[in-house]
Amino acid sequence: MIAGLFLSCATTPMAESVTRQTGRPCPSPRYVEFLDGSQFFQLTGRLVSRHGSNTLHPVSSAKFLYWEARDNPKAKPLKLTLDDAGEFSVEIGLPWSKQLACRDDQVVETQYVSEQHLVIRAHGCSDLKLTVGPKWLPRDVELDCRALRRTG
């Protein structure tokens, strides 16, 4: 029952995990230790919208928020670098957890890194929920900016 208090949001089914032997002997046969926090990750890509001719155009003004903060008017957006070509870079924290346990008289380490949910907001575009994880590769992130097309 007490172990349930130590479970991290990083141990969700969407978590990436890595297990390895540490080479250290166990300090006691029932040794278990849990550590939780964030693993910081540089998220990069390009923000775009699709216009009437089905061509992609850069979105050069937006903000990123953690999903949990999306409805808080006082929430500060993440520090974002975004240029006129829509190229962005933002540092985010991914939920992280490490478990150390005794197996065959050796300390075994298992690390988990989970996905993070963000919301991207740009004037004239619908909010976009973006799910990112440790295997993110730079890519185009397409926003629905139909409201911009109606006014233009």
N, C-alpha and C positions, 0 to 999 in steps of 0.2 A: 504494500500500500504506500509506503513512504517513497518508493522508487517512482511512483506516478507523479510525485511533486517535481521530479527532476526532468521529466520529459520536455523536450523542446519542440517548438513549432518547426524546427529544422528536421524533425524526424517524420515528416508527412510522407505519404506515398510517393510524392513527386520528387523526393530528395535523392541526390546523387550520393553514393556512399563509397568509401575506400577503407579497406581493412588491411592492417599490416602488423607484423611482429615488430616490437620495439627493440628486442634484444636485451631488455632489462628483466631481471628476475622479479617475481611477484613479492611485494612487501609482506603480504599475508595471503592465505589460500582463498579468502572471500573478498579480495580487493576489487572494488569498483569505484570509479570516479567519473562524474559527468561535468562537462564544461559547455557553456552556451554563450553565444554572442552573435557577431556579424562578421562575415567575410566581405571585404570591400572589393568592388568589381567596377571596372570602367566599361560602361555601356556606350557603344558607338553605332552610328548608322546614318540614315538620311530620312528626313521627314518630307513626304510628298503628298500631293492630292491629285486626283484624276479629274480632268476637265472635259468639256463637251466633245472634243475631238478624240477622246480616249487617250490623251497624252498625259504624262506625269509632269507636274510642276512642283518646284520646291516650296516648302512652307518654311518661312524664315523667322517666324515669331511664334513661340509656344512656351509652355511651362510643363514640367513634370512634377507630379506629386505621388507620394506613396498612397496606394489605394485606400488605406485606412483613414487617411487625412482628407479625402476628396470632398467631404461635406462640411469641413471646418473652415469657415471664412477667414480665420486667423492663421491657418496653416501656411508655413513658408514653403515655397517650391524648392525643389532640389537645385543646387548650383549647376547651371546648364551652360555649355558653350554651343552656340547655334549660329551658323553663318548664312549668307544670302543664298547659298546653293542648297540649304536644308541640311547640311552635314552637322551632326550633333555629337556631343560627348558629355556624359554625365556620370558621376560616381554614385553608385548605389550600394547599400548594404544588403547582402543576401543572408537569410537566417542560417546560422552555422552551429553545429553541435559536435562535440567529441566525447566518446566514451572510452575509458580505459578499463580493462577487466583482466582478470587472471585466467589464462588458458594454458594447460600443460606446463605449469610453473613459470610461464613467461607472461609479461604484460603485453596485451594485444590492444591496438588502438583502432577505433573505427570513427571516421569523420563523416559527417553528413552536411551537405550544402543544399539548401532548398531553393525553390523558385520564389520570386518576389513579384507582387502585382503592383503596377503603376497605373496612373491615369495621365494621359497627355491632353492638354487643353490648348487650343489655338482659337483665336478670334474668328468667328464665322464657320467654325468646324464643330462637328459633334465630338464629345469626349470619347477618347479611345482607351479601353482597358488593355494594357500590354503586360503579358506575363513573360518574365525573363528568368534565366537560370544560368548556371555556371558554364553551359555549353553554347551560350549566345555567340553568334557570329554577326559582324556588321551586315546590315541589310536595309532595304527600303522599308519604311514604316508608313503605310498609307492611311491618311486621315480622310474622313468624309466631310468635304467642305462644300456641299451642295448649296448651302446658304450663301456662300460667296458668289457662286455662279448666278444665283437668282438676282443678286444686286448688281452684277456686272454686265 
